[in-house]
Amino acid sequence: QVQLVESGGGLVQSGGSLRLSCTASGSIFSINAMGWYRQAPGKQRELVATITSGNSTDYPNSVKGRFTISRDNAKNMVYLLMNSLKPEDTAVYYCHAEEWDGQEYWGNGTLVTVSS
């Protein structure tokens, strides 16, 4: 089992920055990829960023160049640095982990609100 806890959400003005953190605990040795997803009101959950155990990253076009995911294996943490935030980035952001066997885990989410 893996437990994920997010932090760092809040209210920010358009054009501002936030850094989200995710702390992993439990069977962390079994984790391969980690990532961030988000879900805006009335919309489906969507991928924001992923990072593998080899530090390969991937982003959708909507956040590419603005968001950066990083991973600190020594601290069992994953970060999401979000720059140039837009009102459409407003959502609940979820930390995600996937084990080598495909088992997935989710955090409870942290709310990011970007005001115009």
Buried (B, 14 or more C-beta within 10 A) or exposed (E): EBEBBBBBBEEBEEEEEBEBBBBBEBBBEBBEBBBBBBBBEEEEBEBBBBBBEEEEBEBEEBBEEBBBBBBEEEEBBBBBBBBEBBEEBBBBBBBBBBBEEEEEBBBEBBEBBBEE
